[in-house]
Amino acid sequence: MEGTRSRGPESRVALLIDAENAPATAIELVLSKVTQHGVVHVRRAYGNWKNPQLRPWEECLHALAIRPMQQFGYTAQKNATDIAMVIDAMDLMHTGSVDGVALMSSDADFTPLVMRLLSNGVKVYGYGERKTPAAFVNACSEFTYVDEAPSSDSKATPAKVTPAKATPANTPRRSTNELRGDTRLTTLLRSAVGAAKAKDGWSALSAVGAQISAQQSSFAPSDYGFSKLGDLIEASGLFEIRRTGTVVSVRDPRKA
């Protein structure tokens, strides 16, 4: 099946989250990173959702189109979440439905899974905290520490993810300073522009919009007082704008 897997910008990536060993506050950072590797067509978070410690995750699953996978702790000695993630990852590999698997966890128990996926030509992108054992980190094709997220403390108040909603037409436009001061927005925009970048360094506005939808389906320019994505991006002052006929492209001057 290795020969049938697609490569390049249309690669398919499955995001599997060990919710019991990953901070909910880092999920938007992780999504922004994963979408740079391809289309995230599978999004699953595993854990015992009856456990109140997973409540921070419940606040963002729906808004980010992540499917909760219930795993009951039948015995204290067996980690049902790990086993379920391994089974699903292997199923995805054998059906040839993924080119890459993103594992969000700080648990070294996934190291054998990583090595098995790699041996079958599936790239593995790991995301975890600094406490992640070196064996897991080194086994991944690429590993990103998520400690730079707003907070990696499970007891801290997680960043709120606002579900998709109708925004009143009279929502006031945010100023350039307000847009630049919104860390979540600037991270999302820069990540999308970077992921959509063509060989000439410019990103088509339509491709940027597709990347934003893949990263955060609930995003709407109207939440910031703009009717169009292009107007929002231009107002942020973060990017260079190029218009060629009816085609609008943007570029991050920091990466030019």
N, C-alpha and C positions, 0 to 999 in steps of 0.2 A: 504493500500500500504506500510505501514511501514515495514511489514515483508519481503517485496521483496527487500528492499534496501540493497546493499552490504556494507560491512564494511572493515576496514583495509586499506592496501596500495593502493588498487584499487578503493577506494571510489571516487565518482564523485562530483566535486565541481564546482559551477557556480560563476564566478566573475562578479559582476554588479557594474559599476562605475558611480557615480554621478559626472560627469566631471566638473560641475559648482561649486562643493563644495569639490574638491579634487585636490591636486597639481600633475601635470604631472611629476614633478621631482622625485616623490616617487614611480612611477609605478613598476620599476624594483625591488625595495625593497619589495613591496607588492607581486609581482609574486613569488619571492623567498620564501616568507613566506607561501603563499597559497598552493604552490605545495608540501609543507610538509604535507598537510592534504589529498592530493589525486590528481587525474588527473583533471586538469582544462579544462574541455571539452566545457565550455561555457564562452566566454569572450566578454562582451558588455560594451560600454561606452555611456552614455546618455547625451544629451545636444542639444542646438540649435547651430548647426555647422556653422551657418551664423554669429555667434557672434565672432568677432576677438579675444576676450579674451580666446577663446578655442584653439587658434592657437598652443600653446605649445603641446597640446594633439595630434593634427594632425600629428606632427612630429614623433610620436612613435606608432600610431595605427597599421599601416601596418606591421612594423618590428616585433611587438609583437603579431600579429594575433588577434587583438582586433577589434571587429565589431562596427563601429559607429552607434548609433541609433538616428536618427534625431527627435527632439522634438521642435515644434514651440511654441513660447510663445503667445498663443491666447489671453490671458487676463493677466493683471498685478497681479490679485488676486490669480490665480491658478498656481501651479507649475507643469507643464506638465511633467517635468523630473521625479519628485517624483512619480507621478501617473503611468507613464509608467514602472518604475522600480518595483513598487509594483505589478502591473498586471503581469509582466513577472515572478517575483519571485513566485507568487501564481500559475501561470500556470505550472512552473517547479515542484513545490511541488506536485500539484495534478496529474501530469502525472507520478510521481515517478521516474523522470529522474535524480534526484540529491540526494546526501546524506548530502551535506552541501552547504551553500550559503555564499559567501564572499561579503560583502558590503563595498565599498570604498567611504566613505562620512563623513562629519563632521556635518551632519544635524540630529537633534533629532527627526525629523518627522518620521523617519523610526523605531522608537521604537515599535509601535504597530505591524508592520510587523515582527520584530524580535521575538516578543512574540508569534505571530501566527505560525511562522515557527517552533519555539522550541516546541510548543504544539503538533505539528504533527511529532515530532521526527527528524526534520532537524536541524543540528547544524548550528550556524551562527557565522561567523568570521568577526569582524569589523576592519576597518582600517581608521584612521582619525587623524587629528591634535589635539594638546593639548586643543584647544578651543572647542572640541566636548563635548556637554552637558553630564553630568554624567548619565542621564537616558538612553541614547543610549549605553554608554560604559558599564554600569552595566547589561544591558539586554542581551548583546551578550555572547555566550558561551566562547569566547575569544576575547579580543580587543587589537590591537597593535597600538601604536602611531607612526606616520610616520615622526615625526619631525626630526629624526636622518638622514633622507634622505639628499642628497647634499644641497637642499634648499627647504623650504616650502613657499617661497615668490613667489606668482604668477607672480610678475614682473621680477623675476630673470631669467636669461637665463637657460633654461632647459637642463638637460644632453642629449646629442645627442645620438640617437639610430641609429646605422648604419644598413640600410637594407641589406638583403642577397645579396652578390655580388661575382663575380669571383675574386679571388685573384691571382696575378701573381705568378708563380712558384718560382721566385727568391726573394720573400719577405724574408728579413733577419730575422733570428731567434732572438727573444728578449732574453735578458739575464735574469738570475734569479732575479737580482735586479729590472729590468724593469717589469717583471711579478709580482713580489711582490708589486711593487709600483702602479700597476693598480688596484685601489679600486674596480671598477666594476667587473673585472675579478676574483679577489680573493673572493669577496662576492658571485659571481655566483658559483664558484667551491666549496667553503665551504658549501654553501646551498645545492647543488646537492649531495655532498658526505654525508652530514648529513641526507638528505631525503632518500637516498638509503641504509642507514646503516642497517645491519642485526643484529641479536641478539648477535653475537660475537664481534660486534663493527667494523667489516670490511664491506666495500661497494664494490660490484662487479663493475668493470669498465664499463661493459655493462649497468648496472642499473644507474650508474652515468651519462652516455651519454644520457640515456632516460630522466632523470630528467632535464638535461641541455636543451634538445630539447623542453621539456614541458615549461620551464621557458622562454627560448629565442630562438625561431626557427631560427633566423638569425646567431646564433653563429657558428663559424668555426675555428678549430685550425689553419688553414692556414693563418688566419688573423694575427697570431702571429709568423708565420714562421715555423709551425710544421705540418707534414702530418697526425699525429695521436693524438687523445686526450690523450692517455696514455703518450706519449712523452712530451706533454705540461704539464700535471700534474706533471710528474717526474721532469721536468726542473724547475718548480715553487719552489720546495724544501719545499712546505707547508705540504706535506703528506708523510706518510710511505707507502711503496710499498711492496706487497706480491705476489709472483708468485707460483702458485700450478699447475704444468703441463702447460696447455695452458690458465688457468684462472688467470686473474690479478685482484687483489683487492687493495683498498687504504683505509687509515685510517687517520683521523685528530688526531694528537697526543695531541691536546688540549682537546679532548673529550675522550681520552683513559682512 
